[in-house]
Amino acid sequence: MQFVVCNHEAHAQQILDIFNDAILHSTALYDYKPRVFDAMLPWFEAKALHGFPVIGAVNHEGVLLGFASYGSFRAWPAYKYTVEHSVYVHPAHRGKGVGLALMLQLMAAARDQQV
């Protein structure tokens, strides 16, 4: 497993598939309807605009096993150093340590950004 910085061109469809699986089969997202591909570019742009990472775990063939990110928790000044994180793992790779590995990478990124 390797870690990559996810981008729209290489990872949008794989992230969308993982998102939609979570929407349909869990309570991890607040959405009830699957997302559409056109929603992915604004999602990536918003992450980039605010300097929020999208970290992916890929196998030796470049297939995305899962991804992790964070974003603003609340807009109030008191939450300046608080973020809300998300970790999503493809269903075929759950229970194999991918989520933990992504969380550790995400925590390191948060420390680097001092949040």
N, C-alpha and C positions, 0 to 999 in steps of 0.2 A: 504494500500500500504506500502510495506517495500522496503528498499534499500539494494542491495547486490553488492558485487564485482563479476562481471561476469568472468566466466572462460570457456575455450574451451569445457570441458566435459559436463558441465551443460547447457551452453547457446549458443553454436556455431550455432546450427540449428535455434533457435529462432531469433538470431541476423541476420543470413543469410536471413531468411524469411522477416524480417523487411527491411533490405538493399534492397532486390530484389523488394519488393513492391515500395520502393522509386525510384528505378531505372526505373521501368516500368510505374509509375504513377505520377512522379514529376520531377522537375529539381534540386532536392537537392543533387544529386550525379553527378559526371562527367562521369560516366559509361553509356554506352548505352546497354550493354548486361548484363543479370543477372549473378551474381557471382556464383561460384561453391563451394561446401562444402570444397574441398581441399584448397581453398584460406583462409579459416578461421584460421587454425593453424598458418600460418605465420603472419597473422594479429594480433592474440593474442600474439605471440612471440615478434613481434616488439613493441607492447605496453608495454609488460613486460620489455623488454630490456632497454627501455628508461624511465621506471618508470611512464608511463602514465596510468591513471586510466581508467577502463571501468566500469561504475556504472550502475546498472540495477535497474529498479523499477518492483517489482513482486507483484502479488496479493496473497491472502491467500492460494492459491493452488500452488504457485510457478511459475505461468505462467508469462513470461516476458511481461510487458506492454510497455516497451520502454527502451532505454539505452542512455548513454551519455559518451563522451570521448573527449580527446583533444590530439593533437600531435604537433610536431614542425611546426612553421609557415614558417620560412626560415632558411637556414643553416648559414647565416651570423652572426658574433658575436654580432652585434647590436640588433639582435632579440632574444638574450638569454632569456629574460623574457617575450617573446611573444609566445602564443600558438594559434592554430586554433582549435576551438571547433566544435563538432557535437552533435546534439540531434535528436534522431529518436524515433518515437512513433508508435506502431502498429496501423493500421488504425481503428480498432474497439475501440481504447481508446483515440483517438484524441479529443481535445476540452473538456477534463475532468480534466485539470490541471496537467497531468503527465509530460508534457514537462517542464513546469515551475518548478515543484518539482525537476526534474532531473537537470535543469539548476542551481538551488540553491545549490544542492549537488556538482555539478561540480565546481561552483565558490568557495565553501568552500575547495574543494580539491586543487584547484589552489592556494588559499591563503596559505594553509598548505605547498605546495611545492614552495612557493614564486615565482610563475610565473604569 
